Amino acid sequence: MDKIRENLGIVVREAREKTGLTQSELSEKLGLGDKTILNIENFRGNPKFDSLYPLVNFLKIPGDKLFYPELKDDEPNKHQLLLEIQSCNDREAAELLRVTRYMLELLRKRNSDSEQ
């Protein structure tokens, strides 16, 4: 849970700083308590959805930044792949999963053969 709070704090701080707002100004704009942003950015916050939703919306924080922090900004193909997968229905996802596993097996075999 600490890693989730830390990621949330970092993402919110970066997004807020891009807007040029102080913690206090952002809290005021969103009608949040004075210490809400401070606590989130200092990894102490476990905000309720009623606070988190307007914050994420206002700062235009993409969901993948919150829920897939392991994705690197320099991995745009992984990012795009996740977006494509999220747009699938369950039947499509099941088919893609089958095909993806097969393709990964082929790619990994080809890579291991070329390393030898």
Buried (B, 14 or more C-beta within 10 A) or exposed (E): EEEEBEBBBBBBBEBBEEEEBEBEEBBEEBEBEEBBBBBBBBBEBEBEEEBBEBBBEBBEBEEBBBEEBEBEEEEEEBBEBBEEEEEEEEEEBEEBEEEEEEEEEEEEEEEEEEEE
